[in-house]
Amino acid sequence: MSTRLVIIADTHLPKRAKALPPELWSAIDTADVVLHAGDWVDEATLDALEARSQRLIGVYGNNDGPELRSRLPEIARFEIEGLRFAMVHETGASIGRDERMAQTFVDEDVLVFGHSHIPWNSSATNGLRLLNPGSPTDRRRQPHCTFLTAVADAAELREVELHAIDRGRS
C-alpha cells in the first residue's frame, strides 16, 4: 500500500501571507499524511491543518511561540510504509549538511527540515535522504514559493516532486 505525502514548512501565517495557497490545500485534501517542518507562527494554521488532514505530523520552528511549542515536538521520529523519518526545523549551514545530518540521524531513512525557505533534495553517502520543501508563502530569494509531494511505498520514497506556486496567488 502506498502513502501520499505533502511536505511543507515555513508557512509563517499570517505574517507572510493571509492564507495557504489553494494549490497547497488541494494537495492536502488528497494526501494521506501531511508533514510540516516548523515555523507555523500561529496556532490557527496548526488547527486548520489538523482539521483538514487525514494525518498531520509537525514540529515547531524558531518562530513558533510557547503555545505551538507546547503542542509540537522539536524533533519528530515516525515510520511510514517501512521508511524511518525524522523531522526537525533547523539543520544549520548548508555546507556539509548532508554528512552532518547523516551523523546525527543515523537510524533514519529520510530527514525533513525547513528554516531556510530553500528547497533541498539530496542524499548523504549513507543513503539518508534530506528534503526541504521551501515555503508555500515566503519565497525569499527563490523564484517561487514551493512545497513537496512524495509517495512512500514498500520502504521506498518515490515521486518526490517540487511544486512551484505562483507568488501572485499566495
Summary of the structure (lengths in Angstrom):
residues: 170
radius of gyration: 14.6
end to end distance: 33.2
largest distance: 40.7
contacts: 583
relative contact order: 0.21
helix: 21%
strand: 33%
